[in-house]
């Protein structure tokens, strides 16, 4: 799950954990340490609304397994997510159009918000693992 995916419950009132369970039955929600750092930064620096959403998203992270990842030189958070997804051959939950396009080019599965009301899977749908 990337940072903007964790904002969905507060922006669109969609329970991402319940929706994921409906889509795939069994899953382990994972957040990379880089995403955790991004949320912590947003919780300190941005507008009141963004700060409030980031703090709420940090509470959601408590329901996820946090995986420590190393940041390579000149790598942004999307690069880290893409690299990790390629290495692990795992799906990514994101609403970021640019990241979704990059994931699609690598033939990786994505989970995203459709029509501001529900989550949808794009890519391989056989239990999300391609």
Backbone as JSON Lines, residues from 0, in Angstrom:
{"i":0,"aa":"X","n":[0.85,-1.17,0.0],"ca":[0.0,0.0,0.0],"c":[0.89,1.23,0.0]}
{"i":1,"aa":"X","n":[0.59,2.17,-0.9],"ca":[1.34,3.42,-0.88],"c":[0.57,4.46,-0.08]}
{"i":2,"aa":"X","n":[1.17,5.63,0.09],"ca":[0.58,6.66,0.96],"c":[-0.79,7.1,0.49]}
{"i":3,"aa":"X","n":[-0.94,7.38,-0.81],"ca":[-2.24,7.89,-1.25],"c":[-3.34,6.84,-1.14]}
{"i":4,"aa":"X","n":[-2.99,5.57,-1.21],"ca":[-3.98,4.5,-1.02],"c":[-4.51,4.52,0.41]}
{"i":5,"aa":"X","n":[-3.63,4.82,1.35],"ca":[-4.01,4.88,2.76],"c":[-4.87,6.1,3.09]}
{"i":6,"aa":"X","n":[-4.95,7.06,2.16],"ca":[-5.82,8.23,2.34],"c":[-7.25,7.95,1.89]}
{"i":7,"aa":"X","n":[-7.49,6.89,1.13],"ca":[-8.81,6.6,0.56],"c":[-9.92,6.59,1.62]}
{"i":8,"aa":"X","n":[-9.73,5.95,2.76],"ca":[-10.84,5.93,3.73],"c":[-11.27,7.32,4.18]}
{"i":9,"aa":"X","n":[-10.36,8.26,4.2],"ca":[-10.66,9.6,4.71],"c":[-11.13,10.55,3.61]}
{"i":10,"aa":"X","n":[-10.74,10.25,2.39],"ca":[-11.15,11.09,1.27],"c":[-12.46,10.62,0.65]}
{"i":11,"aa":"X","n":[-12.69,9.3,0.64],"ca":[-13.84,8.76,-0.08],"c":[-14.73,7.85,0.77]}
{"i":12,"aa":"X","n":[-14.41,7.7,2.03],"ca":[-15.21,6.88,2.95],"c":[-15.35,5.43,2.46]}
{"i":13,"aa":"X","n":[-14.24,4.86,1.99],"ca":[-14.2,3.47,1.55],"c":[-13.27,2.72,2.51]}
{"i":14,"aa":"X","n":[-13.77,1.64,3.1],"ca":[-12.97,0.83,4.01],"c":[-12.06,-0.07,3.17]}
{"i":15,"aa":"X","n":[-10.79,0.3,3.05],"ca":[-9.87,-0.42,2.17],"c":[-9.62,-1.85,2.63]}
{"i":16,"aa":"X","n":[-9.61,-2.08,3.93],"ca":[-9.36,-3.43,4.42],"c":[-10.55,-4.35,4.12]}
{"i":17,"aa":"X","n":[-11.76,-3.86,4.34],"ca":[-12.95,-4.64,4.04],"c":[-13.06,-4.9,2.53]}
{"i":18,"aa":"X","n":[-12.79,-3.89,1.73],"ca":[-12.84,-4.04,0.27],"c":[-11.79,-5.05,-0.21]}
{"i":19,"aa":"X","n":[-10.59,-4.98,0.35],"ca":[-9.55,-5.93,-0.04],"c":[-9.95,-7.36,0.33]}
{"i":20,"aa":"X","n":[-10.53,-7.5,1.5],"ca":[-10.98,-8.82,1.92],"c":[-12.05,-9.36,0.97]}
{"i":21,"aa":"X","n":[-12.95,-8.5,0.51],"ca":[-13.98,-8.91,-0.45],"c":[-13.36,-9.31,-1.79]}
{"i":22,"aa":"X","n":[-12.29,-8.62,-2.17],"ca":[-11.66,-8.89,-3.47],"c":[-10.81,-10.16,-3.47]}
{"i":23,"aa":"X","n":[-10.04,-10.36,-2.41],"ca":[-9.05,-11.44,-2.45],"c":[-9.13,-12.42,-1.29]}
{"i":24,"aa":"X","n":[-10.07,-12.26,-0.41],"ca":[-10.26,-13.15,0.74],"c":[-9.09,-13.06,1.72]}
{"i":25,"aa":"X","n":[-7.96,-13.64,1.38],"ca":[-6.8,-13.61,2.28],"c":[-5.73,-12.68,1.74]}
{"i":26,"aa":"X","n":[-5.21,-11.84,2.63],"ca":[-4.12,-10.95,2.23],"c":[-3.42,-10.46,3.48]}
{"i":27,"aa":"X","n":[-2.18,-10.07,3.31],"ca":[-1.43,-9.45,4.4],"c":[-1.09,-8.03,3.95]}
{"i":28,"aa":"X","n":[-1.69,-7.03,4.59],"ca":[-1.39,-5.65,4.19],"c":[0.04,-5.28,4.58]}
{"i":29,"aa":"X","n":[0.76,-4.76,3.61],"ca":[2.16,-4.41,3.8],"c":[2.37,-2.95,3.43]}
{"i":30,"aa":"X","n":[3.15,-2.27,4.24],"ca":[3.55,-0.89,3.96],"c":[5.07,-0.86,4.04]}
{"i":31,"aa":"X","n":[5.7,-0.26,3.06],"ca":[7.16,-0.14,3.08],"c":[7.58,0.98,4.02]}
{"i":32,"aa":"X","n":[8.78,0.84,4.57],"ca":[9.29,1.86,5.5],"c":[9.36,3.23,4.82]}
{"i":33,"aa":"X","n":[9.6,3.26,3.52],"ca":[9.64,4.54,2.8],"c":[8.26,5.21,2.8]}
{"i":34,"aa":"X","n":[7.21,4.42,2.7],"ca":[5.85,4.96,2.76],"c":[5.55,5.47,4.16]}
{"i":35,"aa":"X","n":[5.97,4.74,5.15],"ca":[5.79,5.18,6.53],"c":[6.49,6.52,6.76]}
{"i":36,"aa":"X","n":[7.71,6.65,6.26],"ca":[8.46,7.91,6.38],"c":[7.73,9.05,5.65]}
{"i":37,"aa":"X","n":[7.17,8.75,4.49],"ca":[6.43,9.76,3.73],"c":[5.22,10.25,4.53]}
{"i":38,"aa":"X","n":[4.49,9.32,5.13],"ca":[3.32,9.69,5.93],"c":[3.74,10.52,7.15]}
{"i":39,"aa":"X","n":[4.82,10.13,7.79],"ca":[5.32,10.89,8.94],"c":[5.7,12.3,8.54]}
{"i":40,"aa":"X","n":[6.3,12.43,7.36],"ca":[6.67,13.76,6.86],"c":[5.43,14.6,6.56]}
{"i":41,"aa":"X","n":[4.44,13.99,5.91],"ca":[3.2,14.7,5.61],"c":[2.48,15.14,6.88]}
{"i":42,"aa":"X","n":[2.59,14.33,7.92],"ca":[1.93,14.64,9.18],"c":[2.55,15.85,9.89]}
{"i":43,"aa":"X","n":[3.75,16.21,9.48],"ca":[4.45,17.33,10.12],"c":[4.42,18.62,9.32]}
{"i":44,"aa":"X","n":[4.38,18.53,8.0],"ca":[4.67,19.69,7.18],"c":[3.51,20.32,6.44]}
{"i":45,"aa":"X","n":[2.54,19.58,6.06],"ca":[1.54,20.04,5.1],"c":[0.4,20.81,5.72]}
{"i":46,"aa":"X","n":[-0.61,21.05,4.91],"ca":[-1.82,21.76,5.36],"c":[-2.51,20.98,6.48]}
{"i":47,"aa":"X","n":[-3.39,21.64,7.18],"ca":[-4.11,21.0,8.28],"c":[-4.85,19.75,7.8]}
{"i":48,"aa":"X","n":[-5.52,19.85,6.66],"ca":[-6.28,18.71,6.12],"c":[-5.34,17.54,5.82]}
{"i":49,"aa":"X","n":[-4.24,17.8,5.12],"ca":[-3.29,16.74,4.78],"c":[-2.66,16.16,6.04]}
{"i":50,"aa":"X","n":[-2.32,17.02,6.96],"ca":[-1.72,16.58,8.22],"c":[-2.68,15.64,8.96]}
{"i":51,"aa":"X","n":[-3.95,16.02,9.02],"ca":[-4.97,15.21,9.7],"c":[-5.11,13.84,9.0]}
{"i":52,"aa":"X","n":[-5.15,13.85,7.66],"ca":[-5.29,12.6,6.91],"c":[-4.05,11.72,7.08]}
{"i":53,"aa":"X","n":[-2.87,12.33,7.11],"ca":[-1.63,11.57,7.28],"c":[-1.59,10.93,8.67]}
{"i":54,"aa":"X","n":[-2.03,11.65,9.68],"ca":[-2.07,11.08,11.04],"c":[-3.05,9.91,11.1]}
{"i":55,"aa":"X","n":[-4.18,10.05,10.45],"ca":[-5.17,8.96,10.4],"c":[-4.61,7.77,9.62]}
{"i":56,"aa":"X","n":[-3.9,8.04,8.52],"ca":[-3.29,6.97,7.73],"c":[-2.22,6.24,8.55]}
{"i":57,"aa":"X","n":[-1.5,6.97,9.38],"ca":[-0.51,6.34,10.25],"c":[-1.18,5.36,11.23]}
{"i":58,"aa":"X","n":[-2.39,5.67,11.64],"ca":[-3.13,4.73,12.48],"c":[-3.48,3.46,11.71]}
{"i":59,"aa":"X","n":[-3.8,3.61,10.42],"ca":[-4.09,2.43,9.58],"c":[-2.85,1.57,9.41]}
{"i":60,"aa":"X","n":[-1.69,2.21,9.36],"ca":[-0.43,1.47,9.18],"c":[-0.24,0.48,10.33]}
{"i":61,"aa":"X","n":[-0.79,0.76,11.48],"ca":[-0.67,-0.14,12.62],"c":[-1.32,-1.5,12.32]}
{"i":62,"aa":"X","n":[-2.21,-1.54,11.34],"ca":[-2.86,-2.8,10.94],"c":[-2.07,-3.52,9.86]}
{"i":63,"aa":"X","n":[-0.93,-2.97,9.48],"ca":[-0.12,-3.5,8.38],"c":[1.24,-3.98,8.89]}
{"i":64,"aa":"X","n":[1.84,-4.84,8.11],"ca":[3.22,-5.23,8.37],"c":[4.11,-4.19,7.7]}
{"i":65,"aa":"X","n":[5.02,-3.61,8.46],"ca":[5.95,-2.62,7.89],"c":[7.24,-3.33,7.53]}
{"i":66,"aa":"X","n":[7.63,-3.18,6.27],"ca":[8.84,-3.82,5.75],"c":[9.91,-2.75,5.54]}
{"i":67,"aa":"X","n":[11.06,-2.96,6.14],"ca":[12.16,-2.0,5.98],"c":[12.79,-2.2,4.61]}
{"i":68,"aa":"X","n":[12.92,-1.11,3.89],"ca":[13.57,-1.14,2.58],"c":[14.65,-0.06,2.54]}
{"i":69,"aa":"X","n":[15.66,-0.34,1.77],"ca":[16.75,0.63,1.6],"c":[16.44,1.53,0.42]}
{"i":70,"aa":"X","n":[16.73,2.8,0.6],"ca":[16.57,3.77,-0.48],"c":[17.89,3.86,-1.23]}
{"i":71,"aa":"X","n":[17.85,3.61,-2.53],"ca":[19.05,3.74,-3.36],"c":[19.22,5.21,-3.76]}
{"i":72,"aa":"X","n":[20.41,5.6,-4.14],"ca":[20.61,7.0,-4.54],"c":[19.65,7.4,-5.67]}
{"i":73,"aa":"X","n":[19.11,8.59,-5.58],"ca":[18.21,9.15,-6.58],"c":[16.89,8.39,-6.73]}
{"i":74,"aa":"X","n":[16.5,7.62,-5.74],"ca":[15.25,6.88,-5.78],"c":[14.18,7.63,-5.01]}
{"i":75,"aa":"X","n":[13.0,7.79,-5.63],"ca":[11.88,8.37,-4.89],"c":[11.01,7.23,-4.37]}
{"i":76,"aa":"X","n":[9.94,7.58,-3.65],"ca":[9.09,6.53,-3.05],"c":[8.46,5.62,-4.1]}
{"i":77,"aa":"X","n":[8.02,6.19,-5.22],"ca":[7.44,5.35,-6.27],"c":[8.47,4.37,-6.83]}
{"i":78,"aa":"X","n":[9.71,4.82,-6.99],"ca":[10.78,3.94,-7.48],"c":[10.98,2.76,-6.52]}
{"i":79,"aa":"X","n":[10.95,3.06,-5.23],"ca":[11.14,2.01,-4.22],"c":[9.99,1.01,-4.27]}
{"i":80,"aa":"X","n":[8.78,1.51,-4.36],"ca":[7.61,0.63,-4.45],"c":[7.7,-0.24,-5.69]}
{"i":81,"aa":"X","n":[8.02,0.35,-6.83],"ca":[8.12,-0.4,-8.08],"c":[9.22,-1.46,-7.98]}
{"i":82,"aa":"X","n":[10.39,-1.07,-7.5],"ca":[11.51,-2.01,-7.38],"c":[11.13,-3.17,-6.46]}
{"i":83,"aa":"X","n":[10.51,-2.88,-5.35],"ca":[10.13,-3.93,-4.39],"c":[9.07,-4.84,-5.0]}
{"i":84,"aa":"X","n":[8.09,-4.28,-5.67],"ca":[7.04,-5.1,-6.29],"c":[7.62,-6.02,-7.36]}
{"i":85,"aa":"X","n":[8.59,-5.53,-8.12],"ca":[9.24,-6.38,-9.14],"c":[10.0,-7.5,-8.46]}
{"i":86,"aa":"X","n":[10.77,-7.16,-7.42],"ca":[11.56,-8.18,-6.72],"c":[10.67,-9.24,-6.09]}
{"i":87,"aa":"X","n":[9.58,-8.83,-5.46],"ca":[8.71,-9.75,-4.75],"c":[7.62,-10.34,-5.62]}
{"i":88,"aa":"X","n":[7.45,-9.78,-6.83],"ca":[6.35,-10.19,-7.72],"c":[5.02,-10.11,-6.97]}
{"i":89,"aa":"X","n":[4.78,-8.96,-6.37],"ca":[3.58,-8.79,-5.56],"c":[2.73,-7.63,-6.06]}
{"i":90,"aa":"X","n":[1.46,-7.65,-5.74],"ca":[0.57,-6.56,-6.16],"c":[0.85,-5.3,-5.35]}
{"i":91,"aa":"X","n":[0.45,-4.17,-5.91],"ca":[0.6,-2.88,-5.25],"c":[-0.76,-2.2,-5.19]}
{"i":92,"aa":"X","n":[-1.09,-1.66,-4.03],"ca":[-2.32,-0.91,-3.87],"c":[-1.97,0.57,-3.93]}
{"i":93,"aa":"X","n":[-2.44,1.23,-5.0],"ca":[-2.13,2.64,-5.2],"c":[-3.22,3.29,-6.03]}
{"i":94,"aa":"X","n":[-3.36,4.59,-5.86],"ca":[-4.27,5.37,-6.69],"c":[-3.49,6.32,-7.58]}
{"i":95,"aa":"X","n":[-2.18,6.27,-7.51],"ca":[-1.31,7.16,-8.26],"c":[-1.26,6.7,-9.73]}
{"i":96,"aa":"X","n":[-1.76,7.54,-10.63],"ca":[-1.86,7.16,-12.05],"c":[-0.51,6.86,-12.66]}
{"i":97,"aa":"X","n":[0.5,7.66,-12.34],"ca":[1.83,7.46,-12.91],"c":[2.42,6.14,-12.42]}
{"i":98,"aa":"X","n":[2.3,5.88,-11.14],"ca":[2.82,4.62,-10.6],"c":[2.05,3.44,-11.17]}
{"i":99,"aa":"X","n":[0.74,3.55,-11.3],"ca":[-0.05,2.47,-11.88],"c":[0.41,2.15,-13.3]}
{"i":100,"aa":"X","n":[0.71,3.2,-14.07],"ca":[1.19,3.0,-15.45],"c":[2.52,2.26,-15.44]}
{"i":101,"aa":"X","n":[3.41,2.66,-14.56],"ca":[4.72,2.0,-14.48],"c":[4.56,0.54,-14.06]}
{"i":102,"aa":"X","n":[3.67,0.27,-13.12],"ca":[3.41,-1.1,-12.69],"c":[2.81,-1.93,-13.82]}
{"i":103,"aa":"X","n":[1.88,-1.33,-14.56],"ca":[1.26,-2.0,-15.7],"c":[2.32,-2.38,-16.74]}
{"i":104,"aa":"X","n":[3.27,-1.47,-16.99],"ca":[4.35,-1.75,-17.95],"c":[5.2,-2.94,-17.52]}
{"i":105,"aa":"X","n":[5.28,-3.16,-16.22],"ca":[6.03,-4.3,-15.68],"c":[5.14,-5.54,-15.51]}
{"i":106,"aa":"X","n":[3.87,-5.42,-15.94],"ca":[2.89,-6.5,-15.85],"c":[2.63,-6.93,-14.4]}
{"i":107,"aa":"X","n":[2.6,-5.95,-13.52],"ca":[2.31,-6.21,-12.12],"c":[0.85,-5.87,-11.81]}
{"i":108,"aa":"X","n":[0.3,-6.58,-10.88],"ca":[-1.08,-6.37,-10.46],"c":[-1.18,-5.13,-9.59]}
{"i":109,"aa":"X","n":[-2.24,-4.36,-9.79],"ca":[-2.5,-3.21,-8.94],"c":[-3.92,-3.28,-8.4]}
{"i":110,"aa":"X","n":[-4.09,-2.69,-7.24],"ca":[-5.42,-2.51,-6.65],"c":[-5.6,-1.0,-6.54]}
{"i":111,"aa":"X","n":[-6.75,-0.51,-7.0],"ca":[-6.97,0.94,-7.02],"c":[-8.44,1.24,-6.78]}
{"i":112,"aa":"X","n":[-8.72,2.51,-6.53],"ca":[-10.09,2.95,-6.3],"c":[-10.77,3.24,-7.63]}
{"i":113,"aa":"X","n":[-11.94,2.64,-7.84],"ca":[-12.7,2.85,-9.07],"c":[-13.95,3.66,-8.73]}
{"i":114,"aa":"X","n":[-14.17,4.72,-9.47],"ca":[-15.36,5.57,-9.35],"c":[-15.6,6.08,-7.92]}
{"i":115,"aa":"X","n":[-14.54,6.23,-7.17],"ca":[-14.6,6.78,-5.81],"c":[-15.49,5.97,-4.87]}
{"i":116,"aa":"X","n":[-15.79,4.71,-5.25],"ca":[-16.72,3.94,-4.42],"c":[-16.25,2.53,-4.07]}
{"i":117,"aa":"X","n":[-15.33,1.96,-4.85],"ca":[-14.93,0.57,-4.6],"c":[-13.51,0.32,-5.11]}
{"i":118,"aa":"X","n":[-12.89,-0.7,-4.57],"ca":[-11.57,-1.09,-5.05],"c":[-11.71,-2.06,-6.21]}
{"i":119,"aa":"X","n":[-10.73,-2.01,-7.09],"ca":[-10.72,-2.9,-8.24],"c":[-9.3,-3.4,-8.47]}
{"i":120,"aa":"X","n":[-9.21,-4.59,-9.06],"ca":[-7.92,-5.19,-9.38],"c":[-7.66,-5.02,-10.86]}
{"i":121,"aa":"X","n":[-6.44,-4.65,-11.19],"ca":[-6.02,-4.54,-12.59],"c":[-4.8,-5.43,-12.77]}
{"i":122,"aa":"X","n":[-4.8,-6.21,-13.83],"ca":[-3.69,-7.12,-14.07],"c":[-4.11,-8.54,-13.76]}
{"i":123,"aa":"X","n":[-3.16,-9.35,-13.43],"ca":[-3.41,-10.76,-13.12],"c":[-4.41,-10.86,-11.98]}
{"i":124,"aa":"X","n":[-5.43,-11.67,-12.13],"ca":[-6.45,-11.77,-11.09],"c":[-6.49,-13.13,-10.41]}
{"i":125,"aa":"X","n":[-5.57,-14.02,-10.75],"ca":[-5.55,-15.32,-10.1],"c":[-4.92,-15.15,-8.72]}
{"i":126,"aa":"X","n":[-5.77,-14.78,-7.75],"ca":[-5.35,-14.57,-6.37],"c":[-4.26,-13.51,-6.3]}
{"i":127,"aa":"X","n":[-4.21,-12.61,-7.24],"ca":[-3.29,-11.47,-7.31],"c":[-1.86,-11.82,-7.64]}
{"i":128,"aa":"X","n":[-1.5,-13.08,-7.62],"ca":[-0.11,-13.43,-7.87],"c":[0.07,-13.85,-9.32]}
{"i":129,"aa":"X","n":[0.91,-13.16,-10.0],"ca":[1.16,-13.47,-11.42],"c":[2.39,-14.33,-11.57]}
